[in-house]
C-alpha cells in the first residue's frame, strides 16, 4: 500500500443479521468497511455443526440477501461507537 492510499478515510460499521421472525435470534455478525471507492462486508457465523464460517461480501445488504436464501433475515446496524 502506498502512503497516499493510507491517507484515504476508511470507515467500519458493525452489523448483525437476525431472524426476520424473531430478532433475538442472531444468524451472523459482521462489519462493513467503507472506503471512498468501495465497500466490503466481513461476516462471521457458526454453523449448526460448530464450524466457524468467515465470508466476504460486496456489502452488508449483499450478505443479508445471500443468507436470506437460507432463512429470512433482517439487517440491524449496531450503534456507531465513534459518535458516543
N, C-alpha and C positions, 0 to 999 in steps of 0.2 A: 504494500500500500504506500502510495506516495504521500509526502507531507501535506500537499494541498488537498488530497482526498480525506485526510484525517480531520480537517477543519470543517467539513460539511456536517451539519447537525444530524444526529441520529436520535430517534425517539422510540422508547419502548413502552408498550401499554399491555398490562396483564388482562387476560380474559378467562372465562370459564364457559365450557359447553355443558349445558344442563338439559335434563329431560324436559320436553315441551309439556308433558303431562304432570310432572312433579319437579319443580325447580330445586327441590332439596337434594335430588339425585344428580350427582356430578358425573358426567361422562368423560371429560378431559379438561386439562388446564393448558393454558398457552400464553405466549407473549407475541404480540405483533410488533415487529421492528420496522419503523418507517424512516425512510431516507428521502431526500428531495426527489429522486427519480424512480423509487420503487418501494414496495412493501414485501415483507416476508413474515409468515407466522410459523413459529415453532410450537408444536403441540405434543404433550405427553399424556399418555393414559396407560392404565394397567388392564390387560385382557383378563377375562374370567379365569383363565388357566394360570394367572400370575405373571405372565410375560409382560415386561415393560415395552411400550411402543413409543418411539420418538419419531415425529414426522415433520416435514416442511411443506408449507402450502403458500400460495400466492398472497393470501390474506386470511384474517380470522374468519371472515364471511365465507371464503372458499373452503376453509376447514369445516365450518358448520354445514355447508352444502354437501361436502363429501361424506361426512359422518352421518348426516341425516338420511343417507341411503340405508344405514343400518337401523336407526331409530330416530324419530322426530326430535330435533334438538333446538334449543334457543341459545343465542349468544348473549352472554352477560359480561359487560365491561366492568372490570374492577375499578375502584376509585383511583384517581391519579394522585399518587402519594407526593408528587413533586409540588402540588399546589396546597397540600395540607399544612 
